[in-house]
Amino acid sequence: MDRGAAIAVKRFLLLRLALLVPTLLGVLGVTFLLLYVAPGDPVQAMVGERADAETIARLRAELHLDDPLHVQFGRYVSGVVQGDLGTSYITRRPILDDLLARYPATLRLAGAAMLFAAAMGIGIGIGIYGAWRPGSWLDRLATLAAYLCVSFPVYWVGLILILVFAVSLRWFPPSGSGGPAFLVLPALTLGMRSVAFLSRMTRAAMQEILQSDFVRTARAKGLPEGQVVLSHALRNALLPVVTVLGLDFGSYLTGSILTETIFSWPGGRYVLTAIDKRDLPAIQGSVLFLSLVFVIVNLLTDIVYAKVDPRVAYD
């Protein structure tokens, strides 16, 4: 990388990091307001319905929930700036510690789902063949399978996989966490929609590229068809594919709660418990943490763009 390109990359990163601050502040503000206007009392959820009014009032004062909203918001933002996401009402532990203890499980699941969806090349390979041989029986079968995978809800797919491969065939454990065998079914459930999207996106992008003049020129020069498709056409069709991969991986890292709940995976239950118990600091901290993860994944995706397609410039 020459000096000019390095300066452009640094400028791009600094600009995106500067935009990160108002983005996260906006997420924090919206989450804070929505939680405080939502029905339910977090103190009541903590002490139960039989607690007397004096106990409830004392606990609200200890948690500073009687302060004006702008005071509470300012105190929370000040803590976030210092790296303190608050203390959970339920676990009585720092929220950042709780998230860091549980998030590696979500990271493992997201990595396994991405391995199934992208690294194994299933969806991309199907898309390449469909663009190369449009209208063939395999292309039609792949189109039907993609529509079915997108249409079926995640919880239905997860339950069917449990019923078939865990209960009937007993090939994999139905739930819980442990060795690689525990990852198979939740990773398949989470990554199946991505396989469908990747196959459709790759097919559409490849079809457009295969009709380009430079592809016709490569064929006219007598290059092997495999080299034309894989070396020339695929490289130029990867940009939308990278976009889908980045968005899907971000959603795996931040939105796999339903899959984790179905398979009793330890990552997502922390957020669900916080919502059920009206644990406001835990909800706010989780949303802020997951928003930061998603923004970072998008930033990395943008950086990959210029590596995949030289026509994309950082400046």
C-alpha positions as CSV (number, residue, x, y, z in Angstrom):
1,M,0.0,0.0,0.0
2,D,1.5,3.4,-1.1
3,R,1.6,6.5,1.1
4,G,-1.5,8.1,-0.5
5,A,-3.6,4.9,0.0
6,A,-2.5,4.6,3.6
7,I,-3.4,8.3,4.3
8,A,-6.8,7.6,2.7
9,V,-7.4,4.6,4.9
10,K,-6.5,6.5,8.1
11,R,-8.8,9.3,7.1
12,F,-11.6,6.9,6.4
13,L,-11.2,5.2,9.7
14,L,-11.0,8.4,11.7
15,L,-14.2,9.7,10.0
16,R,-16.1,6.5,10.7
17,L,-14.9,6.4,14.4
18,A,-16.0,10.0,14.7
19,L,-19.5,9.1,13.4
20,L,-19.6,6.3,15.9
21,V,-20.0,8.6,18.9
22,P,-23.3,10.3,17.8
23,T,-24.6,6.9,16.5
24,L,-24.1,5.2,19.9
25,L,-25.4,8.3,21.7
26,G,-28.6,8.2,19.7
27,V,-29.0,4.5,20.3
28,L,-28.5,5.1,24.0
29,G,-31.0,8.0,24.2
30,V,-33.7,6.2,22.3
31,T,-33.3,3.0,24.4
32,F,-33.3,5.0,27.6
33,L,-36.5,6.8,26.7
34,L,-38.3,3.7,25.4
35,L,-37.5,1.8,28.6
36,Y,-38.7,4.5,30.9
37,V,-42.0,5.0,29.1
38,A,-42.7,1.3,28.8
39,P,-45.2,-0.2,31.2
40,G,-44.0,-1.9,34.3
41,D,-41.9,-1.0,37.4
42,P,-38.4,-2.5,37.7
43,V,-38.5,-2.2,41.5
44,Q,-41.8,-4.1,41.6
45,A,-40.3,-6.8,39.5
46,M,-37.3,-7.1,41.8
47,V,-39.1,-7.2,45.2
48,G,-42.4,-8.9,44.1
49,E,-46.0,-8.0,44.5
50,R,-46.1,-8.6,48.3
51,A,-43.5,-5.9,49.1
52,D,-44.7,-3.0,51.2
53,A,-44.7,0.6,49.9
54,E,-41.9,1.6,52.3
55,T,-39.5,-1.0,50.9
56,I,-40.3,-0.1,47.3
57,A,-39.8,3.6,48.1
58,R,-36.4,2.9,49.8
59,L,-35.2,0.8,46.9
60,R,-36.2,3.3,44.3
61,A,-34.2,6.0,46.2
62,E,-31.2,3.7,46.4
63,L,-31.3,3.1,42.7
64,H,-31.9,6.8,42.0
65,L,-35.0,6.0,40.0
66,D,-36.8,9.0,41.7
67,D,-34.4,11.4,40.0
68,P,-35.6,13.4,36.9
69,L,-35.0,11.6,33.6
70,H,-32.4,14.0,32.4
71,V,-30.4,13.5,35.6
72,Q,-30.6,9.7,35.3
73,F,-29.6,9.9,31.6
74,G,-26.7,12.2,32.3
75,R,-25.4,10.0,35.1
76,Y,-25.7,6.9,32.8
77,V,-23.9,8.6,29.9
78,S,-21.1,9.7,32.3
79,G,-20.7,6.2,33.4
80,V,-20.6,4.8,29.8
81,V,-17.9,7.3,28.9
82,Q,-15.8,5.9,31.7
83,G,-16.4,2.3,30.6
84,D,-19.1,1.6,33.2
85,L,-22.3,0.2,31.9
86,G,-23.9,0.0,35.3
87,T,-24.8,-2.8,37.7
88,S,-27.5,-5.3,37.0
89,Y,-30.5,-5.2,39.3
90,I,-30.8,-9.0,39.1
91,T,-27.2,-10.4,39.2
92,R,-25.8,-7.5,41.3
93,R,-22.7,-7.6,39.1
94,P,-21.2,-5.1,36.6
95,I,-23.1,-5.4,33.3
96,L,-19.9,-5.4,31.3
97,D,-18.6,-8.4,33.2
98,D,-21.8,-10.2,32.6
99,L,-21.7,-9.5,28.9
100,L,-18.0,-10.5,28.5
101,A,-18.7,-13.7,30.4
102,R,-21.6,-14.7,28.1
103,Y,-20.8,-13.1,24.8
104,P,-18.1,-15.7,23.8
105,A,-20.9,-18.3,23.5
106,T,-22.7,-16.0,21.0
107,L,-19.4,-15.4,19.1
108,R,-18.9,-19.2,18.8
109,L,-22.4,-19.7,17.5
110,A,-22.1,-16.8,15.0
111,G,-18.7,-18.1,13.8
112,A,-20.1,-21.6,13.3
113,A,-23.1,-20.2,11.4
114,M,-20.9,-18.1,9.2
115,L,-18.7,-21.1,8.5
116,F,-21.7,-23.0,7.4
117,A,-23.1,-20.1,5.3
118,A,-20.0,-18.7,3.7
119,A,-16.8,-20.5,4.4
120,M,-18.1,-23.8,3.1
121,G,-19.2,-22.0,-0.1
122,I,-22.6,-23.7,-0.3
123,G,-24.7,-20.6,-1.1
124,I,-22.0,-19.0,-3.3
125,G,-21.4,-22.2,-5.2
126,I,-25.1,-22.7,-5.9
127,G,-25.4,-19.1,-7.0
128,I,-22.4,-19.4,-9.4
129,Y,-23.8,-22.5,-11.0
130,G,-27.3,-20.9,-11.3
131,A,-25.8,-17.9,-13.1
132,W,-23.6,-20.1,-15.3
133,R,-26.5,-22.5,-16.2
134,P,-29.7,-20.5,-15.7
135,G,-32.9,-22.5,-16.0
136,S,-31.3,-25.9,-15.4
137,W,-33.0,-28.3,-13.1
138,L,-30.4,-27.6,-10.4
139,D,-30.9,-23.9,-10.7
140,R,-34.7,-24.3,-10.4
141,L,-34.3,-26.7,-7.4
142,A,-31.9,-24.2,-5.7
143,T,-34.4,-21.4,-6.3
144,L,-37.2,-23.4,-4.7
145,A,-35.0,-24.3,-1.8
146,A,-33.9,-20.7,-1.3
147,Y,-37.5,-19.5,-1.2
148,L,-38.4,-22.2,1.3
149,C,-35.4,-21.3,3.6
150,V,-36.3,-17.7,3.6
151,S,-40.0,-18.3,4.2
152,F,-39.7,-20.7,7.1
153,P,-39.3,-18.9,10.5
154,V,-36.2,-19.6,12.5
155,Y,-38.1,-21.2,15.5
156,W,-39.9,-23.6,13.1
157,V,-36.6,-24.6,11.4
158,G,-34.9,-25.1,14.8
159,L,-37.7,-27.3,16.2
160,I,-37.8,-29.4,13.0
161,L,-34.0,-29.9,13.2
162,I,-34.3,-30.9,16.8
163,L,-37.2,-33.3,16.1
164,V,-35.4,-35.0,13.1
165,F,-31.7,-35.0,14.1
166,A,-31.8,-35.0,17.9
167,V,-35.0,-36.9,18.8
168,S,-35.5,-39.3,15.9
169,L,-32.0,-39.9,14.6
170,R,-30.1,-39.0,17.8
171,W,-27.1,-37.7,15.8
172,F,-26.8,-34.4,17.8
173,P,-27.7,-33.2,21.2
174,P,-31.0,-31.2,21.2
175,S,-29.9,-28.3,23.4
176,G,-27.2,-26.9,25.7
177,S,-23.6,-26.0,25.1
178,G,-20.4,-28.0,25.1
179,G,-18.3,-29.6,22.3
180,P,-18.7,-29.1,18.5
181,A,-21.7,-31.4,18.4
182,F,-23.7,-28.9,20.3
183,L,-23.0,-26.2,17.7
184,V,-24.3,-28.1,14.6
185,L,-28.0,-27.7,14.9
186,P,-28.1,-24.1,16.1
187,A,-25.5,-23.1,13.5
188,L,-27.6,-24.8,10.7
189,T,-30.7,-23.0,12.0
190,L,-29.0,-19.6,12.1
191,G,-27.1,-20.0,8.8
192,M,-29.8,-21.5,6.6
193,R,-31.3,-18.2,5.6
194,S,-27.9,-16.8,4.8
195,V,-27.2,-19.7,2.4
196,A,-30.5,-18.8,0.6
197,F,-29.7,-15.1,0.5
198,L,-26.1,-15.7,-0.7
199,S,-27.2,-18.1,-3.5
200,R,-29.7,-15.6,-4.8
201,M,-27.4,-12.6,-4.4
202,T,-24.5,-14.4,-6.1
203,R,-26.7,-15.6,-8.9
204,A,-28.0,-12.1,-9.7
205,A,-24.6,-10.5,-9.5
206,M,-22.9,-13.2,-11.6
207,Q,-25.6,-13.1,-14.2
208,E,-25.0,-9.4,-14.7
209,I,-21.3,-9.7,-14.8
210,L,-21.3,-12.7,-17.2
211,Q,-23.1,-10.5,-19.8
212,S,-20.3,-7.8,-19.6
213,D,-18.0,-6.9,-22.4
214,F,-14.8,-8.0,-20.6
215,V,-16.2,-11.5,-20.0
216,R,-17.1,-11.8,-23.7
217,T,-13.6,-10.6,-24.5
218,A,-12.1,-13.2,-22.2
219,R,-14.1,-16.0,-23.9
220,A,-13.1,-14.7,-27.3
221,K,-9.4,-14.9,-26.3
222,G,-10.0,-18.6,-25.7
223,L,-9.6,-18.7,-22.0
224,P,-11.1,-21.8,-20.2
225,E,-14.6,-21.4,-19.1
226,G,-13.7,-22.1,-15.5
227,Q,-11.1,-19.4,-15.5
228,V,-13.6,-16.9,-17.0
229,V,-16.3,-17.7,-14.4
230,L,-14.1,-18.0,-11.3
231,S,-11.2,-15.6,-12.0
232,H,-12.9,-12.8,-14.0
233,A,-16.6,-12.8,-13.3
234,L,-16.7,-13.9,-9.6
235,R,-14.1,-11.3,-8.5
236,N,-16.3,-8.5,-9.9
237,A,-19.5,-9.9,-8.5
238,L,-18.2,-10.2,-4.9
239,L,-19.1,-6.7,-3.8
240,P,-22.9,-7.4,-3.1
241,V,-21.9,-10.8,-1.7
242,V,-19.6,-9.2,0.8
243,T,-22.4,-6.8,1.8
244,V,-24.7,-9.7,2.5
245,L,-22.0,-11.5,4.5
246,G,-21.2,-8.4,6.6
247,L,-24.9,-7.8,7.4
248,D,-25.6,-11.4,8.2
249,F,-22.5,-11.7,10.4
250,G,-23.6,-8.6,12.3
251,S,-27.1,-10.0,12.7
252,Y,-25.6,-13.3,14.0
253,L,-23.6,-11.4,16.6
254,T,-26.5,-9.2,17.7
255,G,-29.8,-10.9,16.8
256,S,-29.5,-14.6,17.4
257,I,-31.5,-14.5,20.6
258,L,-34.4,-16.6,19.3
259,T,-32.0,-19.3,18.1
260,E,-30.1,-19.3,21.3
261,T,-33.4,-19.6,23.3
262,I,-34.6,-22.6,21.2
263,F,-31.4,-24.5,21.8
264,S,-30.8,-23.2,25.4
265,W,-27.6,-21.6,24.3
266,P,-26.2,-19.4,27.1
267,G,-25.6,-16.2,25.2
268,G,-29.1,-14.7,24.5
269,R,-30.8,-15.6,27.7
270,Y,-29.1,-12.8,29.6
271,V,-31.0,-10.2,27.5
272,L,-34.3,-12.1,27.7
273,T,-34.0,-12.3,31.5
274,A,-33.2,-8.6,31.7
275,I,-36.3,-7.8,29.6
276,D,-38.5,-10.1,31.6
277,K,-37.3,-8.7,34.9
278,R,-37.3,-5.1,33.8
279,D,-33.6,-4.9,34.5
280,L,-33.1,-1.5,32.9
281,P,-29.3,-1.1,33.2
282,A,-28.8,-4.6,31.8
283,I,-31.1,-3.9,28.9
284,Q,-29.4,-0.5,28.2
285,G,-26.0,-2.0,28.5
286,S,-26.8,-5.0,26.2
287,V,-28.3,-2.8,23.5
288,L,-25.3,-0.4,23.6
289,F,-22.8,-3.3,23.5
290,L,-24.6,-5.0,20.6
291,S,-24.9,-1.8,18.7
292,L,-21.2,-1.2,19.0
293,V,-20.5,-4.7,17.7
294,F,-22.8,-4.2,14.7
295,V,-21.2,-0.9,13.9
296,I,-17.7,-2.4,14.1
297,V,-18.8,-5.3,11.8
298,N,-20.1,-2.7,9.3
299,L,-16.8,-0.8,9.5
300,L,-14.8,-3.9,8.7
301,T,-17.1,-4.7,5.8
302,D,-16.5,-1.3,4.3
303,I,-12.8,-1.9,4.7
304,V,-13.0,-5.2,2.8
305,Y,-14.9,-3.5,-0.1
306,A,-11.7,-1.8,-1.3
307,K,-9.8,-5.1,-1.1
308,V,-12.4,-7.0,-3.1
309,D,-13.0,-4.3,-5.7
310,P,-10.1,-2.0,-6.6
311,R,-12.6,0.5,-8.1
312,V,-13.8,1.3,-4.5
313,A,-11.7,4.1,-3.1
314,Y,-11.6,5.1,0.6
315,D,-11.5,8.8,-0.3
